[in-house]
């Protein structure tokens, strides 16, 4: 009886996996339980023109920051949000499980491509400080979203950030990333009040040298949608203000040799996003389906047994 029940579970699992796999041109990577790290290549369009005079340029006001910045982000021109200060595109180079040491995904023809769009980050505070290395801008932003898509091709940053031909970074649109049958893996927001101790509003912190645009940024993320939402919607990362979030982003950027500005962007960057993944929800669902199948087989067997007994008694 146990053997027949296990066979019934296996059949249910096989049918379910087969129906799930048929939805994609390539199999999506299987996320495993543990601390997951996404390694990312990135192009940013950003507001940089706060000048080289030391001092606070705007404080707790997006309107004041708009007035203070001489060079707004190129990607906001013609956008649904022309006042946004940071937006861009990214490509996941690999995904690894830090806990187990396993590599989950490497971009390329064999496993496909995971690409994304982010936008709608608005500066609300900006300060310039100057020293022996020149002047540096520190900015705090509010808002912000990200979309992570599974694709059969990689992103094409040479298309640039300016709106046109189905392209608006602040609306989450970019050719080759969000079109052509892409599958949404994760969608989320930059978490408000998580990035700086005592600041209950800002969602992103960035610092950069005004001469080289070399710098770094960081922020917490919260997942709201996507095929992988159940893996990462864990609230497992504590922030400095006592809250909990799903993912943490750090990045470093520059425009060495004009590699980014030469094709319309402000900087290129590398980044990592880390978060704690829970056990695969699909496996749990399959086990549940298997158990339901066992129950159905048992009920049918009992019904047939009762019918046979009734016939023999008559």
Buried (B, 14 or more C-beta within 10 A) or exposed (E): EEEEBEEBBEEBBEEBEEEBEEEBEBEBBEBBBBBBBBBBBBBBBBBBEBBEEEEBBBEEEBEBBBEBBEEBBBBBEEBBBBBBBBBBBBBBBBBBBEEEEEEBBBBEEEBBBBBBBBBBBBBBBBBBEEEEEEBBBBBBBBBBBBBBBBBEEBBBBEBBBBBEEEBBBBBBBBBBBBEEEBBBBBBBBBBBBBBBEEBEBBBBBBBBBBEEBBBBBBBBBBBBEBBBBBBBBBEBBEBEBEBBBBBBBEBBBBBEEEBBBEBBBBBBBBBBBBBBBBEBEBEEEBEEBBEEBBEEBEEEEEEEEEEEEEEEEE
